[in-house]
């Protein structure tokens, strides 16, 4: 538990990718439960006598949910790209230091404060 708090308080690793995954799963659950709710509303419409509206809802609910899930995945992947790009740039920086003959950042200055 202590390592979690140390990782949370330090900025050595970003917690953004973990948060994006969490938000993705919450959104996935919301879209799924919303689609199930619309399907129940469609069945209620059919049984209460509004047959055309119920049929349209039965057809459109899965289609709209599928498009919503696809769009939600795309939006979350865009956020993940930003975090992965940041991590990749850090790797490129370290490789450039090694190629230039400089010490890796962990050995550069022992008195340098870490944030």
N, C-alpha and C positions, 0 to 999 in steps of 0.2 A: 504494500500500500504506500510505503514511503517513496518508492521509485516512481509511482504514478504522480505524486505531488511534486517530486523533483522535476519530472518531465513536464508537468503542467506549468510550473513556475519558471523554468528555463526556456529559452528560445532556441535550443539546439535542434529540436525536431518540431515540425509544424503539426498542430492537431487538426488543421483544416481538412485533410483527407478523411480522417475519422468522422468529423462532423458532417461532411458531405455524404458519407455512407449512411450515417444515422438519419439525416434528413431525407435521403432517397428512400429508405425503408419506411419511414413514416408516411411519405407521400404515396408510396406504393400501396400501403394499407388504406389510406384515405380514398384513393381512386378506386380500389377494389370494393371497399364497403359502399362507396357512392354508387357504383354500378349495380351492386346487389340491391341496394335500396331502390334504385330506379326500376329494376326488374320486378320487385315486389309491388311498386306503385303501378307498373303496367298490368300486372295480374289483377290488382284491385280495380283498375279502370275497366278491364274486360268484364270482371264479375259484377260491376255496378252498372253496366249497360253502355259504357262509352267504348264500344268495340274498336272503331278505327284508331282512336288515340292509343289504346292499349297495344294494338298490333305495331304501330309505328314505334312506340317506346320499346317493345320487345326486340324489334329489329335494330333500332339505333343505339340502344344502351351498350351492347357489346362492342359495336363499331366505335363509338365515341370513347369508351374505356380503352380500347386497344390503341387508338390514336393518342389519347392522353398519356398512357403508359410509355409509348414511344417518345413523345415529346418530353416527358418528365426525365426519362433516361438521357436524352440528348442534352438537356439543360444541366443535369448533374455532371455529365461527362465534360461539359465546357468548364465547369468549376474545377474539376479534377485536372484538366489540362493546365490550368494556371498554376496549381500547386506542383504538378510534376515538372513543369517548365522551370520553376524556381529551383527545385531539387537538382535538375539536370544542369542548370547554370552553375550551381555550386560545384558539381563534379567537374565541369569544364574548367572552372577557375582553378581547382586543385591540380588538374592535369597540366594546365598552362604553367603553374608554378613549378611543377616537377620538370617539365620540358625546359624551362628557363634556368634550371639548376638551383632554384631556391628551395629552402626547406619547406616541408608541408606545414600547413597552418597550425597544427597541434604542436610543432617543434619550433615555431618561428620566434616567439617571445614568451617565456614562462611567466613574466610579470604582467602580461597583457590581460586586462579584466575581461571576463566572458559575460555576456548578457543573455 
